[in-house]
C-alpha cells in the first residue's frame, strides 16, 4: 500500500537522473504507555510487485503524540479491509502523513 507521490522525490546529485515516485511506511511502533506512535517511511518504487528503496532514499521518521495519537487509536478498520486491523492501521497512518503534509500524494 504505497503512496504515489504528487511530485517524485528527487535525491539530486546523490542519485543523478533518478527520482523516486512512491513512499512506503517501513516501520510503525506503537507505545501506548507513552501515548505515541512512531512511523518511519522511505522513498522508492514498486518493481514487479515488490518494494525497491531508492538508492539514497533517506528514512524519515514522524512521532505522533497527544490529541493526534488519541484520534488515530480511536479509528477502526473498515469493511473494505475485511476489518483487518493491520490494513486499517496502515491506511490510517498513511492518511495522517498525507493530511499533515509529510507526504504529498495518494494512497494506491
N, C-alpha and C positions, 0 to 999 in steps of 0.2 A: 504494500500500500504506500508507494512513494508519492511525493508531491511533484507535479510538473510545474517547474518554476516559470513565472511570467517572463523573467529575464534570466537566462542561464548564468550560473556563477562563473565568473572569469578569473582564473588564477593568475592572469598577467604573465610576466616574464618567467614565473616559476614553471609554467607548462605552456609555452608559446604555441599559439594557434589552436588551443583546445579550450572548450568551455564544458561545463557540467550542467546538463539541463534538468536534473532532478535532485531532490533531497530526500533522505530517509532517516527515520529515527533508529539509532543503533543501540540505545540503552535507555531504559526507564527504571528509575529506582524510587520506590515509594517508602517514605519513612513516616508512618502515621504518628509515632510518638513525638516527632518534631513538627508535625503538620506541614510536610513538604514533599514535593516530588521533584526529582532531578531528571532532566531529559537531555540526552546527547544526540546530536544529529550530524550528518555529513552530506557532502555533495558528490554526485556521480551520475550513473546512468544504469538502466536495465539493459542487459545484453542476453538475448535468448532466455528470458525469464529469470535471470539471476542478477543480483545487485553487484555492480562493479564500482568501487570507490574511485573517485577522481584521483589521479596520481598524486597530487599535492593538496587534496582537499583537507582543510582544517576540520578538526572535530569541534563543534560548537556545543556549548552547554548552557542550559537555562534551568534555574531553580524556581519552582512555583511554590509560593507560601501564602499564608494569611487567607484573605477572602477568596483569592483565586483558587487556592487549594481546596477550600470548602466547597466552592461551586463545582470544581471538577469531580470531586469524590461523590457529590450528590447526583451526578449524571448516571444514566443507566444504559445498558446495551439495548439495542432495538431489534425489532422483528427481522429487518433486512439482514442483520448479522446473526440470525438464529439465536439471539440473546447470548451470544458468545462474549463473555466479559473481556477476553483478550482483544478481540476485534473492536469492541466498544471503547476500551481504554486507548488503543492506538488512534482511533478516529478522533476521540475527544482531545488527545494530546496534539495531534496534527492541527485540529481546528483552533486550539489555543495558540500554537505557534504562528498560525496564519493570522488570527484575529489580533494578536499583539504585535504583528509586523516583523517577527523574527525570520519568517519565510514568506515570500510573496509568490503565490501560485494557487493551484487547485489540486485537491486530493484525487488521485487516479483510482 
